[in-house]
Amino acid sequence: MAVPKQKKGRARTHARRSIHDRMDAPARCTCPHCGEVKLPHRVCPNCGYYKGREVIVVD
């Protein structure tokens, strides 16, 4: 079985894990019905519309 000859340094470990710190924020779009900001391909939490029709009733 393969065994490492040397311990990996802290800098190398942190460099490998740092990719998760650079992740971008999720994409946003505006609802065509009410104009609120929402996630794409999801029902608008403000008005309940998706693809031009009411999917859920929001009070």
mmCIF file as gemmi writes it, N, C-alpha and C atoms, coordinates in Angstrom:
data_model
loop_
_atom_site.group_PDB
_atom_site.id
_atom_site.type_symbol
_atom_site.label_atom_id
_atom_site.label_alt_id
_atom_site.label_comp_id
_atom_site.label_asym_id
_atom_site.label_entity_id
_atom_site.label_seq_id
_atom_site.pdbx_PDB_ins_code
_atom_site.Cartn_x
_atom_site.Cartn_y
_atom_site.Cartn_z
_atom_site.occupancy
_atom_site.B_iso_or_equiv
_atom_site.pdbx_formal_charge
_atom_site.auth_seq_id
_atom_site.auth_asym_id
_atom_site.pdbx_PDB_model_num
ATOM 1 N N . MET Axp A 1 ? 0.847 -1.185 0 1 0 ? 1 A 1
ATOM 2 C CA . MET Axp A 1 ? 0 0 0 1 0 ? 1 A 1
ATOM 3 C C . MET Axp A 1 ? 0.89 1.246 0 1 0 ? 1 A 1
ATOM 4 N N . ALA Axp A 2 ? 0.487 2.246 -0.743 1 0 ? 2 A 1
ATOM 5 C CA . ALA Axp A 2 ? 1.281 3.467 -0.841 1 0 ? 2 A 1
ATOM 6 C C . ALA Axp A 2 ? 1.15 4.292 0.435 1 0 ? 2 A 1
ATOM 7 N N . VAL Axp A 3 ? 2.286 4.752 0.922 1 0 ? 3 A 1
ATOM 8 C CA . VAL Axp A 3 ? 2.328 5.573 2.134 1 0 ? 3 A 1
ATOM 9 C C . VAL Axp A 3 ? 3.142 6.822 1.824 1 0 ? 3 A 1
ATOM 10 N N . PRO Axp A 4 ? 2.641 8.035 2.176 1 0 ? 4 A 1
ATOM 11 C CA . PRO Axp A 4 ? 3.404 9.246 1.908 1 0 ? 4 A 1
ATOM 12 C C . PRO Axp A 4 ? 4.706 9.279 2.709 1 0 ? 4 A 1
ATOM 13 N N . LYS Axp A 5 ? 5.769 9.748 2.069 1 0 ? 5 A 1
ATOM 14 C CA . LYS Axp A 5 ? 7.065 9.817 2.748 1 0 ? 5 A 1
ATOM 15 C C . LYS Axp A 5 ? 7.166 11.046 3.646 1 0 ? 5 A 1
ATOM 16 N N . GLN Axp A 6 ? 6.475 12.119 3.282 1 0 ? 6 A 1
ATOM 17 C CA . GLN Axp A 6 ? 6.53 13.354 4.056 1 0 ? 6 A 1
ATOM 18 C C . GLN Axp A 6 ? 5.118 13.83 4.366 1 0 ? 6 A 1
ATOM 19 N N . LYS Axp A 7 ? 4.998 14.544 5.488 1 0 ? 7 A 1
ATOM 20 C CA . LYS Axp A 7 ? 3.725 15.145 5.844 1 0 ? 7 A 1
ATOM 21 C C . LYS Axp A 7 ? 3.452 16.329 4.919 1 0 ? 7 A 1
ATOM 22 N N . LYS Axp A 8 ? 2.225 16.468 4.468 1 0 ? 8 A 1
ATOM 23 C CA . LYS Axp A 8 ? 1.847 17.615 3.64 1 0 ? 8 A 1
ATOM 24 C C . LYS Axp A 8 ? 1.758 18.849 4.527 1 0 ? 8 A 1
ATOM 25 N N . GLY Axp A 9 ? 2.251 19.943 4.013 1 0 ? 9 A 1
ATOM 26 C CA . GLY Axp A 9 ? 2.296 21.165 4.799 1 0 ? 9 A 1
ATOM 27 C C . GLY Axp A 9 ? 0.94 21.83 4.95 1 0 ? 9 A 1
ATOM 28 N N . ARG Axp A 10 ? 0.865 22.713 5.938 1 0 ? 10 A 1
ATOM 29 C CA . ARG Axp A 10 ? -0.373 23.448 6.222 1 0 ? 10 A 1
ATOM 30 C C . ARG Axp A 10 ? -0.772 24.336 5.045 1 0 ? 10 A 1
ATOM 31 N N . ALA Axp A 11 ? 0.203 24.962 4.402 1 0 ? 11 A 1
ATOM 32 C CA . ALA Axp A 11 ? -0.093 25.855 3.273 1 0 ? 11 A 1
ATOM 33 C C . ALA Axp A 11 ? -0.697 25.083 2.111 1 0 ? 11 A 1
ATOM 34 N N . ARG Axp A 12 ? -0.209 23.902 1.848 1 0 ? 12 A 1
ATOM 35 C CA . ARG Axp A 12 ? -0.739 23.098 0.752 1 0 ? 12 A 1
ATOM 36 C C . ARG Axp A 12 ? -2.178 22.655 1.055 1 0 ? 12 A 1
ATOM 37 N N . THR Axp A 13 ? -2.422 22.279 2.305 1 0 ? 13 A 1
ATOM 38 C CA . THR Axp A 13 ? -3.762 21.86 2.699 1 0 ? 13 A 1
ATOM 39 C C . THR Axp A 13 ? -4.743 23.024 2.589 1 0 ? 13 A 1
ATOM 40 N N . HIS Axp A 14 ? -4.346 24.18 3.076 1 0 ? 14 A 1
ATOM 41 C CA . HIS Axp A 14 ? -5.227 25.352 3.025 1 0 ? 14 A 1
ATOM 42 C C . HIS Axp A 14 ? -5.447 25.827 1.594 1 0 ? 14 A 1
ATOM 43 N N . ALA Axp A 15 ? -4.438 25.703 0.753 1 0 ? 15 A 1
ATOM 44 C CA . ALA Axp A 15 ? -4.603 26.095 -0.647 1 0 ? 15 A 1
ATOM 45 C C . ALA Axp A 15 ? -5.619 25.199 -1.331 1 0 ? 15 A 1
ATOM 46 N N . ARG Axp A 16 ? -5.618 23.92 -1.002 1 0 ? 16 A 1
ATOM 47 C CA . ARG Axp A 16 ? -6.573 22.991 -1.599 1 0 ? 16 A 1
ATOM 48 C C . ARG Axp A 16 ? -7.99 23.28 -1.12 1 0 ? 16 A 1
ATOM 49 N N . ARG Axp A 17 ? -8.129 23.624 0.136 1 0 ? 17 A 1
ATOM 50 C CA . ARG Axp A 17 ? -9.463 23.862 0.697 1 0 ? 17 A 1
ATOM 51 C C . ARG Axp A 17 ? -10 25.253 0.399 1 0 ? 17 A 1
ATOM 52 N N . SER Axp A 18 ? -9.127 26.163 -0.035 1 0 ? 18 A 1
ATOM 53 C CA . SER Axp A 18 ? -9.552 27.545 -0.219 1 0 ? 18 A 1
ATOM 54 C C . SER Axp A 18 ? -10.483 27.731 -1.414 1 0 ? 18 A 1
ATOM 55 N N . ILE Axp A 19 ? -10.599 26.751 -2.29 1 0 ? 19 A 1
ATOM 56 C CA . ILE Axp A 19 ? -11.496 26.88 -3.443 1 0 ? 19 A 1
ATOM 57 C C . ILE Axp A 19 ? -12.941 27.062 -2.986 1 0 ? 19 A 1
ATOM 58 N N . HIS Axp A 20 ? -13.288 26.513 -1.814 1 0 ? 20 A 1
ATOM 59 C CA . HIS Axp A 20 ? -14.655 26.626 -1.319 1 0 ? 20 A 1
ATOM 60 C C . HIS Axp A 20 ? -14.958 28.029 -0.802 1 0 ? 20 A 1
ATOM 61 N N . ASP Axp A 21 ? -13.92 28.792 -0.449 1 0 ? 21 A 1
ATOM 62 C CA . ASP Axp A 21 ? -14.124 30.159 0.011 1 0 ? 21 A 1
ATOM 63 C C . ASP Axp A 21 ? -14.392 31.113 -1.14 1 0 ? 21 A 1
ATOM 64 N N . ARG Axp A 22 ? -14.054 30.708 -2.355 1 0 ? 22 A 1
ATOM 65 C CA . ARG Axp A 22 ? -14.183 31.586 -3.516 1 0 ? 22 A 1
ATOM 66 C C . ARG Axp A 22 ? -15.456 31.332 -4.323 1 0 ? 22 A 1
ATOM 67 N N . MET Axp A 23 ? -16.369 30.562 -3.803 1 0 ? 23 A 1
ATOM 68 C CA . MET Axp A 23 ? -17.588 30.247 -4.547 1 0 ? 23 A 1
ATOM 69 C C . MET Axp A 23 ? -18.43 31.503 -4.721 1 0 ? 23 A 1
ATOM 70 N N . ASP Axp A 24 ? -19.055 31.637 -5.885 1 0 ? 24 A 1
ATOM 71 C CA . ASP Axp A 24 ? -19.862 32.804 -6.2 1 0 ? 24 A 1
ATOM 72 C C . ASP Axp A 24 ? -21.244 32.7 -5.558 1 0 ? 24 A 1
ATOM 73 N N . ALA Axp A 25 ? -21.89 33.834 -5.443 1 0 ? 25 A 1
ATOM 74 C CA . ALA Axp A 25 ? -23.256 33.871 -4.947 1 0 ? 25 A 1
ATOM 75 C C . ALA Axp A 25 ? -24.183 33.288 -6.004 1 0 ? 25 A 1
ATOM 76 N N . PRO Axp A 26 ? -25.327 32.727 -5.607 1 0 ? 26 A 1
ATOM 77 C CA . PRO Axp A 26 ? -26.24 32.159 -6.593 1 0 ? 26 A 1
ATOM 78 C C . PRO Axp A 26 ? -26.778 33.235 -7.537 1 0 ? 26 A 1
ATOM 79 N N . ALA Axp A 27 ? -27.109 32.828 -8.746 1 0 ? 27 A 1
ATOM 80 C CA . ALA Axp A 27 ? -27.622 33.754 -9.755 1 0 ? 27 A 1
ATOM 81 C C . ALA Axp A 27 ? -28.979 34.302 -9.311 1 0 ? 27 A 1
ATOM 82 N N . ARG Axp A 28 ? -29.255 35.507 -9.71 1 0 ? 28 A 1
ATOM 83 C CA . ARG Axp A 28 ? -30.53 36.159 -9.378 1 0 ? 28 A 1
ATOM 84 C C . ARG Axp A 28 ? -31.164 36.683 -10.652 1 0 ? 28 A 1
ATOM 85 N N . CYS Axp A 29 ? -32.481 36.733 -10.683 1 0 ? 29 A 1
ATOM 86 C CA . CYS Axp A 29 ? -33.197 37.352 -11.793 1 0 ? 29 A 1
ATOM 87 C C . CYS Axp A 29 ? -34.423 38.046 -11.208 1 0 ? 29 A 1
ATOM 88 N N . THR Axp A 30 ? -35.076 38.858 -12.016 1 0 ? 30 A 1
ATOM 89 C CA . THR Axp A 30 ? -36.258 39.566 -11.556 1 0 ? 30 A 1
ATOM 90 C C . THR Axp A 30 ? -37.51 38.857 -12.045 1 0 ? 30 A 1
ATOM 91 N N . CYS Axp A 31 ? -38.51 38.868 -11.228 1 0 ? 31 A 1
ATOM 92 C CA . CYS Axp A 31 ? -39.796 38.262 -11.582 1 0 ? 31 A 1
ATOM 93 C C . CYS Axp A 31 ? -40.478 39.166 -12.614 1 0 ? 31 A 1
ATOM 94 N N . PRO Axp A 32 ? -40.911 38.62 -13.757 1 0 ? 32 A 1
ATOM 95 C CA . PRO Axp A 32 ? -41.572 39.464 -14.753 1 0 ? 32 A 1
ATOM 96 C C . PRO Axp A 32 ? -42.959 39.942 -14.322 1 0 ? 32 A 1
ATOM 97 N N . HIS Axp A 33 ? -43.545 39.284 -13.346 1 0 ? 33 A 1
ATOM 98 C CA . HIS Axp A 33 ? -44.892 39.665 -12.904 1 0 ? 33 A 1
ATOM 99 C C . HIS Axp A 33 ? -44.873 40.792 -11.878 1 0 ? 33 A 1
ATOM 100 N N . CYS Axp A 34 ? -43.999 40.666 -10.847 1 0 ? 34 A 1
ATOM 101 C CA . CYS Axp A 34 ? -44 41.676 -9.78 1 0 ? 34 A 1
ATOM 102 C C . CYS Axp A 34 ? -42.708 42.485 -9.714 1 0 ? 34 A 1
ATOM 103 N N . GLY Axp A 35 ? -41.64 42.023 -10.369 1 0 ? 35 A 1
ATOM 104 C CA . GLY Axp A 35 ? -40.391 42.767 -10.392 1 0 ? 35 A 1
ATOM 105 C C . GLY Axp A 35 ? -39.47 42.51 -9.224 1 0 ? 35 A 1
ATOM 106 N N . GLU Axp A 36 ? -39.822 41.593 -8.338 1 0 ? 36 A 1
ATOM 107 C CA . GLU Axp A 36 ? -38.967 41.261 -7.198 1 0 ? 36 A 1
ATOM 108 C C . GLU Axp A 36 ? -37.803 40.378 -7.643 1 0 ? 36 A 1
ATOM 109 N N . VAL Axp A 37 ? -36.728 40.4 -6.872 1 0 ? 37 A 1
ATOM 110 C CA . VAL Axp A 37 ? -35.568 39.555 -7.16 1 0 ? 37 A 1
ATOM 111 C C . VAL Axp A 37 ? -35.865 38.143 -6.667 1 0 ? 37 A 1
ATOM 112 N N . LYS Axp A 38 ? -35.555 37.129 -7.523 1 0 ? 38 A 1
ATOM 113 C CA . LYS Axp A 38 ? -35.809 35.742 -7.157 1 0 ? 38 A 1
ATOM 114 C C . LYS Axp A 38 ? -34.761 34.852 -7.784 1 0 ? 38 A 1
ATOM 115 N N . LEU Axp A 39 ? -34.712 33.595 -7.378 1 0 ? 39 A 1
ATOM 116 C CA . LEU Axp A 39 ? -33.816 32.625 -7.987 1 0 ? 39 A 1
ATOM 117 C C . LEU Axp A 39 ? -34.387 32.174 -9.326 1 0 ? 39 A 1
ATOM 118 N N . PRO Axp A 40 ? -33.539 31.945 -10.333 1 0 ? 40 A 1
ATOM 119 C CA . PRO Axp A 40 ? -34.062 31.513 -11.631 1 0 ? 40 A 1
ATOM 120 C C . PRO Axp A 40 ? -34.651 30.106 -11.562 1 0 ? 40 A 1
ATOM 121 N N . HIS Axp A 41 ? -35.656 29.851 -12.378 1 0 ? 41 A 1
ATOM 122 C CA . HIS Axp A 41 ? -36.345 28.559 -12.485 1 0 ? 41 A 1
ATOM 123 C C . HIS Axp A 41 ? -37.014 28.155 -11.184 1 0 ? 41 A 1
ATOM 124 N N . ARG Axp A 42 ? -37.471 29.128 -10.419 1 0 ? 42 A 1
ATOM 125 C CA . ARG Axp A 42 ? -38.174 28.867 -9.168 1 0 ? 42 A 1
ATOM 126 C C . ARG Axp A 42 ? -39.427 29.742 -9.122 1 0 ? 42 A 1
ATOM 127 N N . VAL Axp A 43 ? -40.409 29.328 -8.35 1 0 ? 43 A 1
ATOM 128 C CA . VAL Axp A 43 ? -41.611 30.12 -8.142 1 0 ? 43 A 1
ATOM 129 C C . VAL Axp A 43 ? -41.239 31.378 -7.363 1 0 ? 43 A 1
ATOM 130 N N . CYS Axp A 44 ? -41.79 32.505 -7.744 1 0 ? 44 A 1
ATOM 131 C CA . CYS Axp A 44 ? -41.511 33.755 -7.053 1 0 ? 44 A 1
ATOM 132 C C . CYS Axp A 44 ? -42.124 33.695 -5.651 1 0 ? 44 A 1
ATOM 133 N N . PRO Axp A 45 ? -41.318 33.889 -4.604 1 0 ? 45 A 1
ATOM 134 C CA . PRO Axp A 45 ? -41.873 33.824 -3.253 1 0 ? 45 A 1
ATOM 135 C C . PRO Axp A 45 ? -42.76 35.02 -2.909 1 0 ? 45 A 1
ATOM 136 N N . ASN Axp A 46 ? -42.677 36.083 -3.693 1 0 ? 46 A 1
ATOM 137 C CA . ASN Axp A 46 ? -43.452 37.287 -3.405 1 0 ? 46 A 1
ATOM 138 C C . ASN Axp A 46 ? -44.868 37.201 -3.967 1 0 ? 46 A 1
ATOM 139 N N . CYS Axp A 47 ? -44.996 36.772 -5.238 1 0 ? 47 A 1
ATOM 140 C CA . CYS Axp A 47 ? -46.32 36.762 -5.87 1 0 ? 47 A 1
ATOM 141 C C . CYS Axp A 47 ? -46.833 35.359 -6.182 1 0 ? 47 A 1
ATOM 142 N N . GLY Axp A 48 ? -45.959 34.339 -6.198 1 0 ? 48 A 1
ATOM 143 C CA . GLY Axp A 48 ? -46.398 32.968 -6.435 1 0 ? 48 A 1
ATOM 144 C C . GLY Axp A 48 ? -46.525 32.6 -7.897 1 0 ? 48 A 1
ATOM 145 N N . TYR Axp A 49 ? -45.984 33.423 -8.795 1 0 ? 49 A 1
ATOM 146 C CA . TYR Axp A 49 ? -46.098 33.147 -10.222 1 0 ? 49 A 1
ATOM 147 C C . TYR Axp A 49 ? -44.846 32.449 -10.743 1 0 ? 49 A 1
ATOM 148 N N . TYR Axp A 50 ? -45.042 31.591 -11.754 1 0 ? 50 A 1
ATOM 149 C CA . TYR Axp A 50 ? -43.937 30.935 -12.456 1 0 ? 50 A 1
ATOM 150 C C . TYR Axp A 50 ? -44.362 30.736 -13.9 1 0 ? 50 A 1
ATOM 151 N N . LYS Axp A 51 ? -43.538 31.216 -14.823 1 0 ? 51 A 1
ATOM 152 C CA . LYS Axp A 51 ? -43.791 31.127 -16.267 1 0 ? 51 A 1
ATOM 153 C C . LYS Axp A 51 ? -45.158 31.712 -16.646 1 0 ? 51 A 1
ATOM 154 N N . GLY Axp A 52 ? -45.485 32.843 -16.025 1 0 ? 52 A 1
ATOM 155 C CA . GLY Axp A 52 ? -46.682 33.573 -16.411 1 0 ? 52 A 1
ATOM 156 C C . GLY Axp A 52 ? -47.985 33.07 -15.832 1 0 ? 52 A 1
ATOM 157 N N . ARG Axp A 53 ? -47.963 32.078 -14.968 1 0 ? 53 A 1
ATOM 158 C CA . ARG Axp A 53 ? -49.205 31.611 -14.353 1 0 ? 53 A 1
ATOM 159 C C . ARG Axp A 53 ? -49.006 31.46 -12.848 1 0 ? 53 A 1
ATOM 160 N N . GLU Axp A 54 ? -50.11 31.587 -12.121 1 0 ? 54 A 1
ATOM 161 C CA . GLU Axp A 54 ? -50.043 31.509 -10.664 1 0 ? 54 A 1
ATOM 162 C C . GLU Axp A 54 ? -49.948 30.051 -10.241 1 0 ? 54 A 1
ATOM 163 N N . VAL Axp A 55 ? -48.893 29.718 -9.511 1 0 ? 55 A 1
ATOM 164 C CA . VAL Axp A 55 ? -48.652 28.34 -9.097 1 0 ? 55 A 1
ATOM 165 C C . VAL Axp A 55 ? -49.062 28.136 -7.642 1 0 ? 55 A 1
ATOM 166 N N . ILE Axp A 56 ? -48.726 29.101 -6.793 1 0 ? 56 A 1
ATOM 167 C CA . ILE Axp A 56 ? -49.122 29.037 -5.388 1 0 ? 56 A 1
ATOM 168 C C . ILE Axp A 56 ? -49.826 30.335 -5.019 1 0 ? 56 A 1
ATOM 169 N N . VAL Axp A 57 ? -50.695 30.258 -4.049 1 0 ? 57 A 1
ATOM 170 C CA . VAL Axp A 57 ? -51.407 31.438 -3.573 1 0 ? 57 A 1
ATOM 171 C C . VAL Axp A 57 ? -50.608 32.036 -2.43 1 0 ? 57 A 1
ATOM 172 N N . VAL Axp A 58 ? -50.226 33.301 -2.584 1 0 ? 58 A 1
ATOM 173 C CA . VAL Axp A 58 ? -49.462 34.016 -1.566 1 0 ? 58 A 1
ATOM 174 C C . VAL Axp A 58 ? -50.342 35.146 -1.049 1 0 ? 58 A 1
ATOM 175 N N . ASP Axp A 59 ? -50.472 35.205 0.278 1 0 ? 59 A 1
ATOM 176 C CA . ASP Axp A 59 ? -51.316 36.262 0.868 1 0 ? 59 A 1
ATOM 177 C C . ASP Axp A 59 ? -50.561 37.55 1.022 1 0 ? 59 A 1
